[in-house]
Amino acid sequence: MPPSYPYTPEESPVNWWTIILIFAGILIIVVFVTIFFIIPDYVRGYLNNKTQERINNLSGNVVAYGCSSDIYNCNNFSTQAHAQDVFNWCIGQGVGDIHQLDKDGNGKACELLP
């Protein structure tokens, strides 16, 4: 009689496609989160810092301000005079109070600033 050997089931092969798809899914999620949540926050912070630097470096003869979109707020300015300069400049450019610095419409921007 031939020797008996214990039964050993065949080892199932590793399903590499499943592993690759799971890894690709995780990678796509990480890229999505980075692009839509982390990078915009960094860019917004960077642009806010640049805007603040520009406001802080204003001198009496600087007259060019950004009036293409709402980029300034009253908390960006240290004095009412700086806010008023931006307000007047944008009014003069024909875009009106695009930054909404004059909430009550009396022509005086950021009235609560010193």
Secondary structure, DSSP 8 states (H G I E B T S, - for coil): ---------------HHHHHHHHHHHHHHHHHHIIIIIHHHHHHHHHHHHHHHHHHT--TT------SS----GGG-SSHHHHHHHHHHHHHTT--STT---TTSSS-S-TT--
